[in-house]
Amino acid sequence: MLPIKTGPSLAARWPFFSPRIPVGVGCIDSHSGAVGAGIRYGTVVLNLGTSACYMAVMPPEAMGDKIVEGIFGQVDGSILPRMIGFESGLSAFGDVYAWFKRLLCWPLREILARTELVDAPTRHHHRGRHGRQAGHC
């Protein structure tokens, strides 16, 4: 949680807040990644994880009343204060990445295990107990 305001500024609106209690807010991981990568007007940041998310920001005065097609999120202040935040990407990136790993590991599973070009301990090193797949492939 990130402290954003302290009790005094909120106590004026909600009297049940103590002036000594900081109030926190959560943050979306891709937005934190964009800030950490140094996002600013004129740059695009790509966050890679279980999804792939392109992030950009633009001042509201440059944006006007336009809506950008194909953007998942177009929200004022969502990434940086006083900027419109844009978010678009590949929601299934993690699944695609897992498929690509299985594709790349196919030779280890199917060819290396049967070849006589390497010794038996090396050939079977990538297998766990009961011949099940182990390790990274």
C-alpha positions as CSV (number, residue, x, y, z in Angstrom):
1,M,0.0,0.0,0.0
2,L,1.1,3.5,-0.8
3,P,0.2,6.3,1.7
4,I,-1.5,9.0,-0.3
5,K,-3.1,11.2,2.3
6,T,-3.1,11.6,6.0
7,G,-6.0,11.9,8.3
8,P,-6.2,15.7,8.5
9,S,-7.0,16.1,4.8
10,L,-9.7,13.4,5.0
11,A,-11.0,14.3,8.4
12,A,-12.6,17.5,7.0
13,R,-14.8,15.2,4.8
14,W,-15.2,12.2,7.1
15,P,-15.0,13.1,10.8
16,F,-14.5,9.5,11.8
17,F,-10.9,9.6,10.5
18,S,-8.1,10.2,13.0
19,P,-5.6,12.9,11.9
20,R,-2.8,10.5,12.8
21,I,-3.9,7.6,10.5
22,P,-2.3,7.4,7.0
23,V,-4.7,6.2,4.4
24,G,-3.4,3.8,1.8
25,V,-4.3,2.9,-1.7
26,G,-3.5,-0.2,-3.8
27,C,-1.8,0.0,-7.2
28,I,-2.1,-2.1,-10.3
29,D,1.2,-4.0,-11.0
30,S,1.5,-2.9,-14.6
31,H,1.0,0.7,-13.7
32,S,3.7,0.4,-11.0
33,G,5.9,-1.2,-13.6
34,A,5.3,1.7,-16.0
35,V,6.2,4.2,-13.3
36,G,9.3,2.2,-12.4
37,A,10.4,2.1,-16.1
38,G,10.2,5.9,-16.2
39,I,7.1,6.3,-18.3
40,R,6.5,9.9,-19.5
41,Y,4.7,11.7,-22.3
42,G,6.2,10.5,-25.6
43,T,7.2,7.0,-24.4
44,V,5.6,3.6,-24.4
45,V,6.4,1.0,-21.8
46,L,5.8,-2.8,-22.3
47,N,5.3,-4.8,-19.1
48,L,5.8,-8.6,-19.5
49,G,4.4,-11.1,-17.0
50,T,1.3,-13.3,-17.0
51,S,0.0,-10.7,-19.4
52,A,1.8,-8.2,-21.7
53,C,0.6,-4.7,-21.3
54,Y,1.6,-1.6,-23.3
55,M,1.3,1.6,-21.3
56,A,1.5,5.2,-22.4
57,V,0.5,8.6,-20.9
58,M,-0.7,11.9,-22.5
59,P,-1.6,15.3,-21.0
60,P,-5.4,15.9,-21.1
61,E,-5.0,19.1,-23.0
62,A,-3.3,17.2,-25.9
63,M,-5.9,14.5,-25.7
64,G,-9.0,16.7,-25.9
65,D,-12.2,14.7,-26.1
66,K,-10.8,11.9,-28.3
67,I,-11.3,8.2,-27.6
68,V,-8.5,5.9,-28.8
69,E,-9.9,2.7,-30.3
70,G,-8.4,-0.6,-29.2
71,I,-7.3,0.7,-25.8
72,F,-8.4,-1.3,-22.8
73,G,-8.1,1.5,-20.4
74,Q,-8.1,5.3,-21.0
75,V,-8.3,6.8,-17.6
76,D,-7.2,10.2,-16.2
77,G,-4.6,9.8,-13.5
78,S,-4.4,6.0,-13.7
79,I,-0.7,5.8,-14.3
80,L,0.7,9.3,-13.5
81,P,-1.1,12.3,-11.9
82,R,-2.5,14.9,-14.3
83,M,-2.0,12.5,-17.3
84,I,-4.4,10.3,-19.2
85,G,-3.2,6.7,-18.9
86,F,-3.5,4.3,-21.8
87,E,-3.3,0.5,-21.4
88,S,-3.5,-2.1,-24.1
89,G,-1.9,-5.5,-24.5
90,L,-2.1,-9.3,-24.7
91,S,-4.2,-10.7,-21.9
92,A,-3.2,-14.3,-22.7
93,F,0.5,-13.6,-22.9
94,G,1.3,-16.0,-20.0
95,D,-0.6,-18.8,-21.7
96,V,1.1,-18.1,-25.0
97,Y,4.5,-18.0,-23.3
98,A,3.8,-21.4,-21.6
99,W,2.8,-22.9,-25.0
100,F,6.0,-21.6,-26.5
101,K,8.1,-23.1,-23.7
102,R,6.4,-26.5,-24.4
103,L,7.2,-26.1,-28.1
104,L,10.8,-25.3,-27.4
105,C,11.2,-28.2,-24.9
106,W,9.8,-30.8,-27.3
107,P,13.3,-31.9,-28.5
108,L,14.4,-32.5,-24.9
109,R,11.3,-34.5,-24.1
110,E,11.0,-36.5,-27.4
111,I,14.4,-36.7,-29.0
112,L,17.1,-36.4,-26.3
113,A,15.4,-39.1,-24.2
114,R,15.7,-41.6,-27.1
115,T,19.1,-40.8,-28.6
116,E,22.2,-42.9,-28.1
117,L,24.4,-39.9,-28.9
118,V,24.6,-39.0,-25.2
119,D,25.0,-41.2,-22.1
120,A,22.0,-42.5,-20.2
121,P,22.4,-40.2,-17.1
122,T,22.4,-37.1,-19.4
123,R,19.6,-38.5,-21.5
124,H,17.3,-39.0,-18.5
125,H,18.4,-36.0,-16.4
126,H,15.4,-34.0,-17.4
127,R,13.0,-36.7,-16.2
128,G,11.8,-36.9,-12.6
129,R,10.5,-39.8,-10.6
130,H,8.3,-42.3,-12.6
131,G,9.5,-40.7,-15.9
132,R,7.4,-37.6,-15.4
133,Q,8.7,-34.3,-16.6
134,A,10.9,-32.4,-14.1
135,G,12.9,-29.2,-14.0
136,H,12.3,-26.5,-16.6
137,C,11.1,-28.7,-19.5
